[in-house]
Amino acid sequence: MRTTVLIVAAGSGSRLKAGVPKALAPLADGRTLLEHCLESVAAAQAAGVLELNAVAVVLPADPEAAAALEQVCRAAGDRAGFTVRCVPGGAERADSVRAGLAAVRALADAEPAAGADTDAEPGAEPGADDPDTPHAVLVHDAARPFVPVAVFQAVATALGKGAAAVVPAVPVVDTIKTVTGAAPGPEWVSGTLDRAGLRAVQTPQGFDLTALEAAHRRAGSEVPAGAAALTDDAMAMEAAGHPVELVPGDPLGFKITTRLDLMLANALLAPAAAALSPQEQHP
């Protein structure tokens, strides 16, 4: 199944407090979060896990940050040999994903379908001979830079078997309480959830492209609170009535949101960073 990876890299990183948009935040080896994220996609392609059509990256609205990230994307695409298309993001994550999906659709329609006749008549649109050919999209957070190849493989395999929505997940290890009240006032425990039935979901989340496009159109008008309510794309598919399959995630798929997350990421990179020269660490 032909696949386009959509990387959401439009976050401001306000909770990370790195002084730059999150995707531009440097790690211990001097490379940005987005560079590491793109490297994980390239590793999955090199391993034969993804039949990769292209990569679309949604960038921050800030022109300076967007220009810097476009350079990162261009260099990564040149190294890995895949097409990268950059698009500006929106006010909310869901708005950014929708902007990215438009780019993914353009990339998918421009790519001949697997097995298509490459000697088609002059003037015929590439890939247009079979508009019903399935195309997958993997929606991935740039803030998850270390996702192993096995997670990409699990998602791609489930999509290849016919799933319309696939989400990697890990068991919840903390006890989860429901509460009443809200800051600045006191909160009170109202119940305790059974963590055996809880999962923390990660990315990349995989979808049939046509189904996800339709689900986002529906969610934009029907989900309460609109785009702000969609914290991941599986929610749009759930609201549209699609079953969402879970596959094993990995602890290395953690999301970098706070300074503590950044410390963990740098600790994981410490052995490799120590082997670099100062110039390589801070290019």
C-alpha positions as a Markdown table, in Angstrom:
| # | Residue | x | y | z |
|---|---|---|---|---|
| 1 | Met | 0.0 | 0.0 | 0.0 |
| 2 | Arg | 1.4 | 3.4 | -1.0 |
| 3 | Thr | 2.0 | 5.6 | 2.0 |
| 4 | Thr | 2.6 | 9.3 | 2.7 |
| 5 | Val | 3.9 | 10.3 | 6.1 |
| 6 | Leu | 2.4 | 13.5 | 7.5 |
| 7 | Ile | 4.5 | 15.1 | 10.2 |
| 8 | Val | 2.9 | 17.7 | 12.4 |
| 9 | Ala | 5.7 | 20.2 | 13.3 |
| 10 | Ala | 3.7 | 23.4 | 13.8 |
| 11 | Gly | 3.7 | 23.5 | 17.6 |
| 12 | Ser | 5.0 | 26.6 | 19.4 |
| 13 | Gly | 6.7 | 24.6 | 22.2 |
| 14 | Ser | 5.5 | 27.0 | 25.0 |
| 15 | Arg | 5.7 | 24.2 | 27.6 |
| 16 | Leu | 9.1 | 23.1 | 26.5 |
| 17 | Lys | 10.5 | 26.7 | 27.0 |
| 18 | Ala | 13.3 | 26.1 | 24.5 |
| 19 | Gly | 13.1 | 29.6 | 23.0 |
| 20 | Val | 12.2 | 28.3 | 19.6 |
| 21 | Pro | 9.3 | 26.4 | 18.1 |
| 22 | Lys | 9.4 | 22.8 | 19.4 |
| 23 | Ala | 10.4 | 21.1 | 16.1 |
| 24 | Leu | 13.5 | 23.4 | 16.0 |
| 25 | Ala | 14.6 | 22.5 | 19.6 |
| 26 | Pro | 18.1 | 21.1 | 19.5 |
| 27 | Leu | 19.0 | 17.8 | 21.3 |
| 28 | Ala | 22.3 | 16.8 | 22.8 |
| 29 | Asp | 23.8 | 15.9 | 19.4 |
| 30 | Gly | 23.0 | 19.3 | 18.0 |
| 31 | Arg | 20.3 | 18.0 | 15.7 |
| 32 | Thr | 16.7 | 19.3 | 16.0 |
| 33 | Leu | 13.6 | 17.3 | 17.0 |
| 34 | Leu | 12.4 | 17.3 | 13.4 |
| 35 | Glu | 15.7 | 16.0 | 12.1 |
| 36 | His | 15.5 | 13.0 | 14.4 |
| 37 | Cys | 11.9 | 12.5 | 13.5 |
| 38 | Leu | 12.6 | 12.5 | 9.8 |
| 39 | Glu | 15.5 | 10.1 | 10.4 |
| 40 | Ser | 13.2 | 7.6 | 12.0 |
| 41 | Val | 11.0 | 7.8 | 8.9 |
| 42 | Ala | 14.0 | 7.3 | 6.7 |
| 43 | Ala | 15.0 | 4.3 | 8.8 |
| 44 | Ala | 11.6 | 2.7 | 8.3 |
| 45 | Gln | 11.8 | 3.3 | 4.6 |
| 46 | Ala | 15.4 | 1.8 | 4.4 |
| 47 | Ala | 14.2 | -1.3 | 6.3 |
| 48 | Gly | 11.5 | -1.9 | 3.7 |
| 49 | Val | 8.7 | -1.3 | 6.2 |
| 50 | Leu | 7.1 | 1.6 | 4.3 |
| 51 | Glu | 6.2 | 1.8 | 0.6 |
| 52 | Leu | 6.8 | 5.5 | 1.0 |
| 53 | Asn | 5.3 | 7.9 | -1.5 |
| 54 | Ala | 6.4 | 11.1 | 0.1 |
| 55 | Val | 6.6 | 13.1 | 3.3 |
| 56 | Ala | 4.5 | 16.2 | 4.1 |
| 57 | Val | 5.5 | 18.4 | 7.0 |
| 58 | Val | 3.2 | 21.0 | 8.6 |
| 59 | Leu | 5.3 | 24.0 | 9.7 |
| 60 | Pro | 4.8 | 26.9 | 12.2 |
| 61 | Ala | 3.3 | 30.2 | 11.1 |
| 62 | Asp | 6.4 | 32.1 | 12.1 |
| 63 | Pro | 8.3 | 32.7 | 8.8 |
| 64 | Glu | 11.8 | 32.5 | 10.2 |
| 65 | Ala | 11.1 | 29.2 | 12.0 |
| 66 | Ala | 9.4 | 27.9 | 8.9 |
| 67 | Ala | 12.3 | 28.8 | 6.7 |
| 68 | Ala | 14.8 | 27.0 | 9.0 |
| 69 | Leu | 12.6 | 23.9 | 9.2 |
| 70 | Glu | 12.2 | 23.8 | 5.4 |
| 71 | Gln | 16.0 | 23.6 | 5.2 |
| 72 | Val | 15.9 | 20.7 | 7.6 |
| 73 | Cys | 13.3 | 19.0 | 5.5 |
| 74 | Arg | 15.1 | 19.6 | 2.2 |
| 75 | Ala | 18.4 | 18.1 | 3.6 |
| 76 | Ala | 16.6 | 15.1 | 5.1 |
| 77 | Gly | 14.8 | 14.4 | 1.9 |
| 78 | Asp | 18.0 | 14.6 | -0.2 |
| 79 | Arg | 19.8 | 12.2 | 2.2 |
| 80 | Ala | 16.9 | 9.7 | 2.2 |
| 81 | Gly | 15.8 | 10.1 | -1.3 |
| 82 | Phe | 12.2 | 10.9 | -0.7 |
| 83 | Thr | 10.0 | 13.9 | -1.6 |
| 84 | Val | 9.2 | 16.4 | 1.2 |
| 85 | Arg | 6.5 | 19.0 | 0.8 |
| 86 | Cys | 6.1 | 21.7 | 3.5 |
| 87 | Val | 2.9 | 23.5 | 4.2 |
| 88 | Pro | 1.9 | 26.2 | 6.8 |
| 89 | Gly | -0.1 | 25.0 | 9.8 |
| 90 | Gly | -3.2 | 26.4 | 11.4 |
| 91 | Ala | -4.5 | 27.7 | 14.7 |
| 92 | Glu | -5.2 | 24.3 | 16.3 |
| 93 | Arg | -3.6 | 20.9 | 15.7 |
| 94 | Ala | -6.6 | 19.6 | 13.8 |
| 95 | Asp | -6.4 | 22.7 | 11.5 |
| 96 | Ser | -2.7 | 21.9 | 10.8 |
| 97 | Val | -3.6 | 18.2 | 10.1 |
| 98 | Arg | -6.2 | 19.3 | 7.6 |
| 99 | Ala | -3.8 | 21.6 | 5.8 |
| 100 | Gly | -1.3 | 18.7 | 5.8 |
| 101 | Leu | -4.0 | 16.3 | 4.4 |
| 102 | Ala | -4.5 | 18.6 | 1.4 |
| 103 | Ala | -0.8 | 18.3 | 0.7 |
| 104 | Val | -0.9 | 14.5 | 1.2 |
| 105 | Arg | -3.8 | 14.3 | -1.3 |
| 106 | Ala | -1.9 | 16.2 | -3.9 |
| 107 | Leu | 1.1 | 14.0 | -3.5 |
| 108 | Ala | -1.0 | 10.9 | -3.6 |
| 109 | Asp | -2.8 | 11.9 | -6.8 |
| 110 | Ala | 0.5 | 12.8 | -8.4 |
| 111 | Glu | 2.0 | 9.3 | -7.8 |
| 112 | Pro | 1.2 | 6.5 | -10.2 |
| 113 | Ala | -0.7 | 3.7 | -8.4 |
| 114 | Ala | 1.3 | 0.5 | -7.8 |
| 115 | Gly | 1.1 | -1.6 | -10.9 |
| 116 | Ala | -0.3 | 1.2 | -13.0 |
| 117 | Asp | 0.5 | 1.4 | -16.7 |
| 118 | Thr | 3.4 | 3.8 | -16.9 |
| 119 | Asp | 2.9 | 3.9 | -20.7 |
| 120 | Ala | -0.5 | 5.5 | -20.4 |
| 121 | Glu | -1.8 | 7.9 | -23.1 |
| 122 | Pro | -0.2 | 11.4 | -23.2 |
| 123 | Gly | -2.1 | 13.9 | -21.1 |
| 124 | Ala | -3.5 | 11.3 | -18.6 |
| 125 | Glu | -3.1 | 12.3 | -15.0 |
| 126 | Pro | -0.6 | 10.2 | -13.0 |
| 127 | Gly | -2.4 | 7.8 | -10.7 |
| 128 | Ala | -5.8 | 8.9 | -12.1 |
| 129 | Asp | -6.4 | 5.6 | -13.9 |
| 130 | Asp | -7.6 | 4.0 | -10.6 |
| 131 | Pro | -9.0 | 6.6 | -8.2 |
| 132 | Asp | -10.1 | 3.9 | -5.8 |
| 133 | Thr | -6.6 | 2.6 | -5.2 |
| 134 | Pro | -6.1 | 2.7 | -1.4 |
| 135 | His | -3.5 | 5.2 | -0.1 |
| 136 | Ala | -2.4 | 5.3 | 3.5 |
| 137 | Val | -1.3 | 8.3 | 5.5 |
| 138 | Leu | 0.7 | 8.0 | 8.7 |
| 139 | Val | 0.1 | 11.1 | 10.9 |
| 140 | His | 3.2 | 11.6 | 13.1 |
| 141 | Asp | 4.2 | 14.1 | 15.7 |
| 142 | Ala | 7.6 | 15.8 | 15.2 |
| 143 | Ala | 7.9 | 15.8 | 19.0 |
| 144 | Arg | 8.3 | 12.0 | 19.0 |
| 145 | Pro | 11.8 | 11.7 | 17.5 |
| 146 | Phe | 12.8 | 8.2 | 18.5 |
| 147 | Val | 10.0 | 5.9 | 17.3 |
| 148 | Pro | 11.5 | 2.5 | 16.4 |
| 149 | Val | 11.1 | 0.9 | 13.0 |
| 150 | Ala | 9.0 | -1.9 | 14.6 |
| 151 | Val | 6.3 | 0.6 | 15.5 |
| 152 | Phe | 6.1 | 1.8 | 11.9 |
| 153 | Gln | 6.0 | -1.8 | 10.8 |
| 154 | Ala | 3.1 | -2.7 | 13.1 |
| 155 | Val | 1.0 | 0.2 | 11.9 |
| 156 | Ala | 1.8 | -0.4 | 8.2 |
| 157 | Thr | 1.1 | -4.1 | 8.6 |
| 158 | Ala | -2.3 | -3.5 | 10.1 |
| 159 | Leu | -3.2 | -1.0 | 7.4 |
| 160 | Gly | -2.1 | -3.5 | 4.7 |
| 161 | Lys | -4.5 | -6.1 | 6.2 |
| 162 | Gly | -7.5 | -3.7 | 5.7 |
| 163 | Ala | -7.7 | -1.6 | 8.9 |
| 164 | Ala | -8.9 | 2.0 | 8.3 |
| 165 | Ala | -7.4 | 3.4 | 11.5 |
| 166 | Val | -4.4 | 2.0 | 13.4 |
| 167 | Val | -2.9 | 3.5 | 16.6 |
| 168 | Pro | 0.2 | 2.4 | 18.5 |
| 169 | Ala | -0.3 | 2.3 | 22.2 |
| 170 | Val | 1.3 | 1.3 | 25.5 |
| 171 | Pro | -0.2 | 0.3 | 28.8 |
| 172 | Val | -0.9 | 2.9 | 31.4 |
| 173 | Val | 1.3 | 2.4 | 34.5 |
| 174 | Asp | 0.0 | 5.1 | 36.7 |
| 175 | Thr | -3.2 | 5.0 | 38.8 |
| 176 | Ile | -5.7 | 7.4 | 37.1 |
| 177 | Lys | -8.2 | 9.4 | 39.1 |
| 178 | Thr | -11.2 | 11.3 | 37.9 |
| 179 | Val | -11.8 | 14.6 | 39.6 |
| 180 | Thr | -14.3 | 17.3 | 40.3 |
| 181 | Gly | -13.4 | 21.0 | 40.8 |
| 182 | Ala | -10.9 | 23.1 | 38.9 |
| 183 | Ala | -8.0 | 25.4 | 39.5 |
| 184 | Pro | -7.5 | 27.8 | 41.2 |
| 185 | Gly | -9.9 | 26.1 | 43.6 |
| 186 | Pro | -9.4 | 22.6 | 45.1 |
| 187 | Glu | -9.9 | 19.4 | 43.2 |
| 188 | Trp | -11.6 | 16.3 | 44.6 |
| 189 | Val | -11.3 | 12.7 | 43.6 |
| 190 | Ser | -14.5 | 11.4 | 42.1 |
| 191 | Gly | -13.4 | 8.0 | 41.1 |
| 192 | Thr | -10.6 | 5.7 | 40.1 |
| 193 | Leu | -10.4 | 4.2 | 36.6 |
| 194 | Asp | -9.4 | 0.6 | 36.0 |
| 195 | Arg | -6.0 | 1.0 | 34.3 |
| 196 | Ala | -6.2 | -2.5 | 32.8 |
| 197 | Gly | -8.5 | -1.1 | 30.2 |
| 198 | Leu | -6.5 | 2.1 | 29.6 |
| 199 | Arg | -3.8 | 2.7 | 27.0 |
| 200 | Ala | -1.6 | 5.7 | 26.2 |
| 201 | Val | -1.6 | 6.3 | 22.5 |
| 202 | Gln | 1.4 | 7.4 | 20.4 |
| 203 | Thr | 2.2 | 8.2 | 16.8 |
| 204 | Pro | 2.5 | 7.4 | 13.9 |
| 205 | Gln | -1.2 | 6.8 | 13.6 |
| 206 | Gly | -2.1 | 5.2 | 10.4 |
| 207 | Phe | -5.3 | 5.7 | 8.3 |
| 208 | Asp | -6.9 | 5.1 | 5.0 |
| 209 | Leu | -6.4 | 8.6 | 3.4 |
| 210 | Thr | -9.9 | 8.9 | 2.0 |
| 211 | Ala | -11.5 | 7.8 | 5.2 |
| 212 | Leu | -9.5 | 10.3 | 7.3 |
| 213 | Glu | -10.2 | 13.2 | 5.0 |
| 214 | Ala | -14.0 | 12.5 | 5.3 |
| 215 | Ala | -13.7 | 12.0 | 9.1 |
| 216 | His | -11.9 | 15.4 | 9.5 |
| 217 | Arg | -14.6 | 17.1 | 7.3 |
| 218 | Arg | -17.3 | 15.6 | 9.5 |
| 219 | Ala | -15.5 | 16.4 | 12.8 |
| 220 | Gly | -15.0 | 20.0 | 11.8 |
| 221 | Ser | -18.7 | 20.6 | 11.9 |
| 222 | Glu | -20.0 | 18.0 | 14.4 |
| 223 | Val | -17.4 | 17.5 | 17.1 |
| 224 | Pro | -18.1 | 19.7 | 20.1 |
| 225 | Ala | -15.7 | 22.6 | 20.5 |
| 226 | Gly | -14.5 | 22.0 | 16.9 |
| 227 | Ala | -10.8 | 21.6 | 16.1 |
| 228 | Ala | -9.6 | 22.4 | 19.6 |
| 229 | Ala | -11.3 | 19.2 | 20.8 |
| 230 | Leu | -9.3 | 16.9 | 18.5 |
| 231 | Thr | -6.1 | 16.0 | 20.3 |
| 232 | Asp | -5.4 | 13.2 | 17.9 |
| 233 | Asp | -6.7 | 12.0 | 14.6 |
| 234 | Ala | -8.1 | 8.7 | 15.8 |
| 235 | Met | -10.7 | 10.8 | 17.6 |
| 236 | Ala | -12.0 | 12.0 | 14.2 |
| 237 | Met | -12.2 | 8.4 | 13.0 |
| 238 | Glu | -14.0 | 7.3 | 16.2 |
| 239 | Ala | -16.5 | 10.1 | 15.8 |
| 240 | Ala | -17.2 | 9.0 | 12.2 |
| 241 | Gly | -17.9 | 5.4 | 13.4 |
| 242 | His | -14.7 | 3.7 | 12.3 |
| 243 | Pro | -13.1 | 1.0 | 14.5 |
| 244 | Val | -9.6 | 2.0 | 15.6 |
| 245 | Glu | -7.2 | -0.9 | 15.9 |
| 246 | Leu | -4.4 | -0.8 | 18.5 |
| 247 | Val | -0.9 | -2.2 | 17.8 |
| 248 | Pro | 2.0 | -2.3 | 20.3 |
| 249 | Gly | 3.8 | 1.0 | 20.8 |
| 250 | Asp | 7.2 | 1.5 | 22.4 |
| 251 | Pro | 8.4 | 3.5 | 25.4 |
| 252 | Leu | 10.9 | 5.2 | 22.9 |
| 253 | Gly | 7.9 | 6.7 | 21.2 |
| 254 | Phe | 7.4 | 9.2 | 24.1 |
| 255 | Lys | 6.5 | 12.7 | 23.2 |
| 256 | Ile | 8.8 | 15.6 | 24.1 |
| 257 | Thr | 6.5 | 18.2 | 25.8 |
| 258 | Thr | 8.3 | 19.5 | 28.9 |
| 259 | Arg | 11.9 | 20.2 | 30.0 |
| 260 | Leu | 11.9 | 16.8 | 31.8 |
| 261 | Asp | 11.1 | 15.1 | 28.5 |
| 262 | Leu | 13.9 | 17.0 | 26.9 |
| 263 | Met | 16.3 | 15.8 | 29.6 |
| 264 | Leu | 15.3 | 12.2 | 29.0 |
| 265 | Ala | 15.9 | 12.6 | 25.2 |
| 266 | Asn | 19.3 | 14.1 | 25.8 |
| 267 | Ala | 20.2 | 11.3 | 28.2 |
| 268 | Leu | 19.3 | 8.8 | 25.6 |
| 269 | Leu | 21.6 | 10.6 | 23.1 |
| 270 | Ala | 24.4 | 11.2 | 25.6 |
| 271 | Pro | 26.7 | 8.3 | 24.4 |
| 272 | Ala | 26.5 | 9.3 | 20.8 |
| 273 | Ala | 26.8 | 13.1 | 21.6 |
| 274 | Ala | 29.9 | 12.5 | 23.6 |
| 275 | Ala | 31.6 | 11.0 | 20.6 |
| 276 | Leu | 31.0 | 14.1 | 18.5 |
| 277 | Ser | 33.4 | 17.0 | 18.2 |
| 278 | Pro | 32.1 | 20.4 | 19.6 |
| 279 | Gln | 31.7 | 21.6 | 16.0 |
| 280 | Glu | 29.5 | 18.5 | 15.2 |
| 281 | Gln | 27.4 | 19.0 | 18.3 |
| 282 | His | 26.7 | 22.6 | 17.5 |
| 283 | Pro | 26.8 | 23.0 | 13.7 |
